[in-house]
Amino acid sequence: EADIYQTPRYLVIGTGKKITLECSQTMGHDKMYWYQQDPGMELHLIHYSYGVNSTEKGDLSSESTVSRIRTEHFPLTLESARPSHTSQYLCASSEAGGSYEQYFGPGTRLTVT
Amino acid sequence: ILNVEQSPQSLHVQEGDSTNFTCSFPSSIFYALHWYRWETAKSPEALFVMTLNGDEKKKGRISATLNTKEGYSYLYIKGSQPEDSATYLCAPLLIFGQGTTLQVKP
């Protein structure tokens, strides 16, 4: 079983609030990813990191930001939540090199009212 | 954004039926092709990773083939069981298709 955790699992929050979605993994993976999935749509990569102090934007533009200060931790922050941010956010990690096989967390379902 | 197409979008079969899905991707972006299985209320889990043209992988009743030159992969499930009900995602590199949602009726 994959050791990758996300908190909270569900979050309902008002417009304008700052939120941080937490993601941690205990597998020592260098690579970590954030995906966004709207209902009925594909998983879209919004951020990724190939190691500490390395972060890149994915192919889907996002107003969120990420940080990677420790290998095991890859939090995602929204400075001012809006209803358009309502979505499911999935965190994943993979080993350095190799085939990019990813281990996924359980996801955070965010609703902004 | 490069396009990854999966078909069909959804599928309803009876227990014992065999079924297959397709994943199409631009062959120019190929590095590795992953199949994931995503059950409701769980996390996506890796089924197969395929890297070479002509690759065939098998895990129990599920198998997959890969054609990198024409840009497609097939996933087969032989003798579907209710526990096979899930969404099956393919991903060449970090780009995911929309998935095929399989419902197997007892």
Interface residues (C-beta under 8 A of the other chain):
Chain A: A2 I4 Y33 Y35 G40 M41 E42 L43 H44 L45 Y48 G58 D59 L60 L90 S99 Y100 E101 Q102 Y103 F104 G105 P106 G107
Chain B: I1 V4 Y31 A32 H34 Y36 K42 S43 P44 E45 A46 V49 T51 L89 L93 L94 I95 F96 G97 Q98 G99
